[in-house]
Amino acid sequence: MQTHSTQDASAQSFAQLGNMVLKTEADKILDICVGAQRNGAHDMSGREIQQRYEFLYGKRIDSGAVSARVNALILAGRLRRSSIARTCSVTGRDIYPVLVLMAQTRLVE
């Protein structure tokens, strides 16, 4: 006898959707970084990524969400944090930007 309810099925579907949304945001952020580097940018700050994301997708993304996705991409080896600080073009603060590993840039082409 099966004891799954509609509520259980809905909760499971929602959890799966959450993972897909997170993956989609991470993919979009990686695409933004790859595109910037292809167009001459060496690296990007979190706020620069946030600004570009909002421009391209026409919707707000919280800086905490950008930071979480960037950290996940770093842990996955798809981005790396620079050891050289520079000034963020959005905030004017000194930051350690992220960049796409060159092998990743070639794979996306």
TORPA-4810 file (N, C-alpha, C, O; in nm, 3 decimals):
<nodes>
NODE_1_0.084_-0.119_0.000_0.000_0.000_0.000_0.088_0.125_0.000_0.178_0.138_0.083_M
NODE_2_0.062_0.215_-0.092_0.142_0.336_-0.105_0.085_0.446_-0.016_-0.035_0.470_-0.014_Q
NODE_3_0.175_0.512_0.059_0.129_0.614_0.155_0.168_0.755_0.114_0.154_0.848_0.194_T
NODE_4_0.217_0.774_-0.008_0.253_0.909_-0.053_0.128_0.990_-0.079_0.033_0.944_-0.142_H
NODE_5_0.129_1.111_-0.029_0.016_1.200_-0.052_0.051_1.299_-0.162_0.166_1.307_-0.206_S
NODE_6_-0.049_1.372_-0.205_-0.027_1.478_-0.302_0.069_1.582_-0.245_0.151_1.638_-0.318_T
NODE_7_0.058_1.607_-0.117_0.146_1.703_-0.051_0.292_1.656_-0.058_0.382_1.735_-0.083_Q
NODE_8_0.315_1.526_-0.035_0.450_1.471_-0.044_0.505_1.487_-0.185_0.620_1.526_-0.204_D
NODE_9_0.423_1.455_-0.284_0.465_1.467_-0.424_0.496_1.611_-0.459_0.592_1.639_-0.530_A
NODE_10_0.413_1.703_-0.410_0.437_1.846_-0.437_0.566_1.893_-0.372_0.641_1.970_-0.433_S
NODE_11_0.591_1.849_-0.250_0.714_1.888_-0.181_0.837_1.835_-0.255_0.937_1.905_-0.268_A
NODE_12_0.827_1.712_-0.304_0.939_1.653_-0.378_0.962_1.729_-0.510_1.076_1.757_-0.546_Q
NODE_13_0.856_1.763_-0.580_0.868_1.838_-0.705_0.927_1.976_-0.681_1.010_2.023_-0.758_S
NODE_14_0.884_2.041_-0.572_0.936_2.173_-0.538_1.086_2.165_-0.508_1.162_2.251_-0.551_F
NODE_15_1.128_2.062_-0.434_1.270_2.046_-0.401_1.352_2.027_-0.528_1.461_2.083_-0.540_A
NODE_16_1.302_1.948_-0.623_1.372_1.927_-0.749_1.378_2.056_-0.830_1.481_2.086_-0.890_Q
NODE_17_1.270_2.132_-0.831_1.268_2.260_-0.901_1.370_2.355_-0.841_1.437_2.427_-0.915_L
NODE_18_1.383_2.356_-0.709_1.480_2.441_-0.642_1.621_2.414_-0.691_1.697_2.507_-0.716_G
NODE_19_1.657_2.287_-0.704_1.790_2.252_-0.754_1.809_2.297_-0.898_1.917_2.342_-0.935_N
NODE_20_1.705_2.286_-0.981_1.715_2.329_-1.120_1.733_2.480_-1.129_1.809_2.529_-1.212_M
NODE_21_1.663_2.554_-1.044_1.674_2.700_-1.044_1.814_2.742_-1.002_1.873_2.831_-1.063_V
NODE_22_1.869_2.677_-0.899_2.004_2.709_-0.854_2.105_2.679_-0.964_2.196_2.758_-0.988_L
NODE_23_2.090_2.566_-1.029_2.180_2.530_-1.138_2.169_2.632_-1.251_2.270_2.673_-1.308_K
NODE_24_2.049_2.673_-1.282_2.030_2.771_-1.388_2.097_2.903_-1.354_2.162_2.963_-1.440_T
NODE_25_2.083_2.949_-1.231_2.150_3.074_-1.191_2.301_3.059_-1.201_2.369_3.150_-1.249_E
NODE_26_2.354_2.947_-1.156_2.498_2.925_-1.162_2.545_2.922_-1.307_2.648_2.979_-1.341_A
NODE_27_2.469_2.855_-1.393_2.505_2.851_-1.535_2.503_2.990_-1.597_2.591_3.025_-1.675_D
NODE_28_2.403_3.070_-1.561_2.394_3.206_-1.614_2.512_3.290_-1.566_2.568_3.369_-1.643_K
NODE_29_2.550_3.273_-1.441_2.663_3.349_-1.387_2.793_3.306_-1.455_2.876_3.390_-1.487_I
NODE_30_2.810_3.176_-1.476_2.929_3.130_-1.547_2.930_3.186_-1.689_3.035_3.230_-1.738_L
NODE_31_2.816_3.185_-1.756_2.807_3.242_-1.892_2.844_3.390_-1.893_2.911_3.436_-1.986_D
NODE_32_2.802_3.463_-1.791_2.835_3.606_-1.781_2.986_3.623_-1.770_3.044_3.709_-1.836_I
NODE_33_3.049_3.543_-1.686_3.194_3.552_-1.668_3.269_3.514_-1.795_3.365_3.581_-1.833_C
NODE_34_3.226_3.406_-1.861_3.290_3.364_-1.986_3.274_3.473_-2.092_3.370_3.507_-2.160_V
NODE_35_3.153_3.527_-2.105_3.128_3.633_-2.203_3.211_3.756_-2.178_3.263_3.816_-2.272_G
NODE_36_3.225_3.794_-2.053_3.305_3.912_-2.019_3.451_3.890_-2.057_3.515_3.979_-2.113_A
NODE_37_3.502_3.772_-2.027_3.642_3.745_-2.061_3.663_3.739_-2.212_3.766_3.783_-2.262_Q
NODE_38_3.566_3.685_-2.284_3.577_3.682_-2.430_3.577_3.823_-2.488_3.635_3.848_-2.594_R
NODE_39_3.512_3.915_-2.417_3.503_4.053_-2.464_3.611_4.143_-2.404_3.600_4.265_-2.411_N
NODE_40_3.713_4.083_-2.345_3.827_4.160_-2.300_3.841_4.183_-2.151_3.946_4.230_-2.106_G
NODE_41_3.739_4.151_-2.072_3.752_4.167_-1.927_3.840_4.054_-1.873_3.828_3.940_-1.917_A
NODE_42_3.926_4.086_-1.781_4.013_3.983_-1.724_3.940_3.905_-1.615_3.962_3.785_-1.600_H
NODE_43_3.854_3.972_-1.541_3.787_3.911_-1.426_3.663_3.994_-1.392_3.637_4.097_-1.455_D
NODE_44_3.586_3.950_-1.293_3.466_4.022_-1.252_3.448_4.015_-1.101_3.483_3.916_-1.037_M
NODE_45_3.392_4.121_-1.046_3.354_4.120_-0.905_3.211_4.069_-0.893_3.138_4.061_-0.992_S
NODE_46_3.172_4.035_-0.773_3.035_3.991_-0.750_2.933_4.096_-0.790_2.830_4.064_-0.849_G
NODE_47_2.961_4.221_-0.758_2.867_4.328_-0.793_2.862_4.352_-0.943_2.757_4.386_-0.997_R
NODE_48_2.975_4.336_-1.012_2.975_4.348_-1.158_2.893_4.235_-1.220_2.820_4.257_-1.317_E
NODE_49_2.906_4.115_-1.164_2.825_4.002_-1.211_2.677_4.031_-1.188_2.594_4.011_-1.276_I
NODE_50_2.644_4.078_-1.068_2.506_4.111_-1.033_2.448_4.214_-1.130_2.336_4.198_-1.179_Q
NODE_51_2.523_4.319_-1.156_2.477_4.425_-1.246_2.452_4.370_-1.387_2.351_4.402_-1.450_Q
NODE_52_2.544_4.288_-1.436_2.531_4.231_-1.571_2.413_4.133_-1.577_2.339_4.132_-1.676_R
NODE_53_2.396_4.052_-1.473_2.285_3.956_-1.466_2.152_4.031_-1.474_2.064_3.994_-1.552_Y
NODE_54_2.137_4.136_-1.396_2.012_4.212_-1.394_1.987_4.279_-1.528_1.872_4.288_-1.572_E
NODE_55_2.091_4.326_-1.594_2.077_4.387_-1.726_2.033_4.282_-1.829_1.939_4.305_-1.906_F
NODE_56_2.102_4.168_-1.831_2.074_4.065_-1.932_1.939_3.996_-1.914_1.870_3.968_-2.011_L
NODE_57_1.904_3.968_-1.789_1.784_3.888_-1.763_1.664_3.970_-1.716_1.555_3.916_-1.698_Y
NODE_58_1.684_4.100_-1.697_1.573_4.188_-1.664_1.505_4.158_-1.532_1.387_4.189_-1.514_G
NODE_59_1.579_4.097_-1.440_1.522_4.071_-1.308_1.629_4.084_-1.202_1.748_4.065_-1.229_K
NODE_60_1.587_4.118_-1.085_1.676_4.140_-0.971_1.732_4.008_-0.922_1.661_3.908_-0.917_R
NODE_61_1.859_4.009_-0.885_1.921_3.896_-0.817_1.994_3.954_-0.696_2.069_4.051_-0.708_I
NODE_62_1.973_3.894_-0.583_2.032_3.939_-0.458_2.183_3.915_-0.460_2.230_3.815_-0.514_D
NODE_63_2.259_4.007_-0.403_2.405_3.991_-0.401_2.446_3.866_-0.325_2.549_3.806_-0.356_S
NODE_64_2.367_3.826_-0.226_2.394_3.701_-0.153_2.378_3.579_-0.242_2.453_3.482_-0.230_G
NODE_65_2.280_3.584_-0.333_2.260_3.473_-0.426_2.376_3.466_-0.525_2.422_3.357_-0.558_A
NODE_66_2.423_3.581_-0.570_2.540_3.584_-0.660_2.660_3.524_-0.588_2.732_3.441_-0.644_V
NODE_67_2.683_3.567_-0.466_2.796_3.518_-0.388_2.788_3.366_-0.367_2.889_3.297_-0.380_S
NODE_68_2.669_3.316_-0.336_2.653_3.171_-0.316_2.681_3.093_-0.444_2.748_2.990_-0.440_A
NODE_69_2.630_3.142_-0.557_2.654_3.073_-0.685_2.801_3.080_-0.724_2.857_2.981_-0.771_R
NODE_70_2.864_3.197_-0.703_3.007_3.212_-0.735_3.089_3.116_-0.649_3.179_3.049_-0.699_V
NODE_71_3.059_3.108_-0.520_3.131_3.016_-0.432_3.113_2.872_-0.474_3.208_2.793_-0.469_N
NODE_72_2.994_2.835_-0.517_2.969_2.699_-0.566_3.050_2.672_-0.693_3.104_2.563_-0.710_A
NODE_73_3.057_2.771_-0.781_3.135_2.756_-0.904_3.285_2.746_-0.875_3.357_2.675_-0.945_L
NODE_74_3.331_2.816_-0.773_3.471_2.805_-0.732_3.497_2.664_-0.678_3.596_2.601_-0.715_I
NODE_75_3.410_2.617_-0.591_3.426_2.481_-0.536_3.420_2.374_-0.644_3.487_2.271_-0.633_L
NODE_76_3.342_2.398_-0.748_3.331_2.303_-0.859_3.449_2.315_-0.956_3.459_2.236_-1.050_A
NODE_77_3.537_2.412_-0.934_3.652_2.429_-1.021_3.622_2.498_-1.153_3.700_2.490_-1.247_G
NODE_78_3.508_2.566_-1.160_3.471_2.634_-1.284_3.511_2.781_-1.285_3.528_2.841_-1.391_R
NODE_79_3.527_2.839_-1.167_3.580_2.975_-1.151_3.693_2.968_-1.050_3.705_2.873_-0.973_L
NODE_80_3.776_3.072_-1.051_3.879_3.081_-0.948_3.887_3.227_-0.904_3.863_3.319_-0.982_R
NODE_81_3.921_3.244_-0.778_3.935_3.380_-0.724_4.077_3.428_-0.748_4.173_3.355_-0.722_R
NODE_82_4.090_3.549_-0.796_4.221_3.608_-0.821_4.291_3.637_-0.689_4.227_3.668_-0.589_S
NODE_83_4.421_3.626_-0.689_4.501_3.661_-0.570_4.543_3.807_-0.574_4.609_3.857_-0.482_S
NODE_84_4.504_3.876_-0.682_4.540_4.017_-0.699_4.416_4.103_-0.683_4.318_4.086_-0.756_I
NODE_85_4.420_4.194_-0.588_4.306_4.283_-0.563_4.300_4.391_-0.670_4.401_4.431_-0.727_A
NODE_86_4.178_4.438_-0.695_4.156_4.553_-0.783_4.032_4.625_-0.735_3.960_4.575_-0.648_R
NODE_87_4.006_4.742_-0.790_3.889_4.821_-0.752_3.769_4.775_-0.833_3.777_4.762_-0.955_T
NODE_88_3.657_4.751_-0.766_3.532_4.714_-0.832_3.476_4.836_-0.904_3.472_4.946_-0.848_C
NODE_89_3.434_4.816_-1.028_3.381_4.928_-1.107_3.242_4.972_-1.059_3.197_5.081_-1.094_S
NODE_90_3.175_4.889_-0.979_3.041_4.922_-0.930_3.048_4.991_-0.794_2.985_5.095_-0.773_V
NODE_91_3.124_4.933_-0.701_3.127_4.985_-0.564_3.244_5.077_-0.534_3.239_5.156_-0.440_T
NODE_92_3.352_5.068_-0.614_3.471_5.147_-0.587_3.558_5.089_-0.476_3.657_5.150_-0.437_G
NODE_93_3.521_4.972_-0.426_3.598_4.907_-0.319_3.701_4.812_-0.379_3.687_4.763_-0.491_R
NODE_94_3.807_4.788_-0.300_3.905_4.688_-0.341_3.846_4.549_-0.318_3.790_4.521_-0.211_D
NODE_95_3.858_4.463_-0.417_3.800_4.328_-0.412_3.898_4.229_-0.474_3.995_4.267_-0.539_I
NODE_96_3.870_4.102_-0.451_3.943_3.993_-0.517_3.844_3.930_-0.614_3.759_3.850_-0.573_Y
NODE_97_3.853_3.965_-0.742_3.755_3.920_-0.840_3.770_3.772_-0.875_3.865_3.705_-0.834_P
NODE_98_3.673_3.723_-0.952_3.678_3.584_-0.999_3.702_3.584_-1.149_3.669_3.679_-1.220_V
NODE_99_3.759_3.474_-1.196_3.781_3.458_-1.338_3.759_3.314_-1.378_3.765_3.222_-1.296_L
NODE_100_3.732_3.296_-1.505_3.708_3.163_-1.561_3.843_3.101_-1.592_3.932_3.167_-1.645_V
NODE_101_3.858_2.975_-1.558_3.980_2.905_-1.594_3.987_2.895_-1.745_3.885_2.872_-1.810_L
NODE_102_4.102_2.911_-1.801_4.115_2.915_-1.946_4.059_2.790_-2.014_3.998_2.801_-2.120_M
NODE_103_4.077_2.673_-1.957_4.023_2.550_-2.016_3.871_2.559_-2.024_3.812_2.512_-2.121_A
NODE_104_3.806_2.619_-1.923_3.661_2.633_-1.924_3.617_2.726_-2.036_3.517_2.700_-2.103_Q
NODE_105_3.692_2.833_-2.057_3.657_2.928_-2.163_3.661_2.859_-2.299_3.571_2.881_-2.381_T
NODE_106_3.761_2.776_-2.324_3.772_2.705_-2.452_3.662_2.601_-2.467_3.612_2.582_-2.578_R
NODE_107_3.624_2.533_-2.360_3.520_2.431_-2.368_3.385_2.488_-2.404_3.305_2.422_-2.470_L
NODE_108_3.358_2.612_-2.361_3.228_2.673_-2.386_3.218_2.723_-2.529_3.107_2.737_-2.580_V
NODE_109_3.328_2.749_-2.594_3.326_2.805_-2.730_3.262_2.713_-2.829_3.253_2.747_-2.947_E
</nodes>
